């Protein structure tokens, strides 16, 4: 540290806490170690009787915590994020829109192995709303070698942002309710109550809903009709188990869709189906969506709306954390399910 007159300390880094005392009411740090002296701080410092200060003498090749934090956060930051800070070497990354949080987890780990810096995030594929803090950086010491930040910047420049937000698209949804019991009116399907409200929460619109019997040709024809009418997301319900009358999968295939996966290691949601018909995603919902408050549908829907195309391997990985606890009071998504 070196001693300088207060008027020459502007822009320099305070080397220790400065205590302010108001007799009978307050005693505490008015300026903390690491604070960068500003012109507007001088009157308050003079009021405290300070005419000289001890400041840090940061040598070339080292960075103050705030400078390091800002460079790190800028390197990490992807689309639709803004920065809050730095304060004491910490910067928060805040989403500007509602969307799906994407984390490059391998690069995140590599960066956190660099000495003196940390990056904390929410889980990959978290659903976020505008204003949410989705990640934060922190520099551990007051100053650090610049080479650590250069390493992090290199990782990010090669592979892309570590933290980003993918916006949700507002789909035009076509619904195919299968089952003779629904087609004849003997049973009400309950789609709007159990599924429709979840779609509406993302701004999606159900533009057409058709109820058909358990006949392969009717299911296939209805799917084609919905796509031709402008639907860019198809949802089918019913007919996903192994009963003889459950022919929905055959109807989906006959319509020309490519089934990406049927069956998942997620409970509830084991009989879920995901297919694509050209560019149009198709979701086959099992009966559990009409009983359980949260199922695999709640994990897959935001991925689809963000333009993701889940693979069999990604679904297989969901088996870890894919068992719902069925808590008496559901706190999803603030819970382990799907994490």
Secondary structure as UniProt FT lines:
FT   STRAND          2..5
FT   HELIX           6..8
FT   TURN            10..11
FT   STRAND          13..14
FT   STRAND          18..22
FT   TURN            23..25
FT   STRAND          26..31
FT   TURN            33..34
FT   HELIX           39..41
FT   HELIX           42..47
FT   TURN            48..49
FT   STRAND          52..56
FT   TURN            60..61
FT   STRAND          62..64
FT   HELIX           65..76
FT   TURN            79..80
FT   STRAND          81..87
FT   TURN            88..89
FT   STRAND          90..95
FT   STRAND          99..103
FT   HELIX           105..112
FT   TURN            115..116
FT   STRAND          117..121
FT   TURN            124..125
FT   STRAND          127..128
FT   TURN            130..131
FT   STRAND          133..139
FT   STRAND          143..145
FT   HELIX           146..159
FT   STRAND          163..167
FT   STRAND          172..178
FT   HELIX           180..183
FT   TURN            184..185
FT   HELIX           192..196
FT   HELIX           197..201
FT   TURN            202..203
FT   STRAND          205..212
FT   HELIX           216..228
FT   TURN            229..230
FT   STRAND          233..237
FT   TURN            244..245
FT   HELIX           248..254
FT   TURN            255..256
FT   STRAND          258..262
FT   TURN            270..271
FT   STRAND          273..277
FT   TURN            278..279
FT   STRAND          280..285
FT   HELIX           287..290
FT   HELIX           296..305
FT   TURN            306..307
FT   HELIX           312..317
FT   TURN            318..321
FT   TURN            332..333
FT   TURN            337..338
//
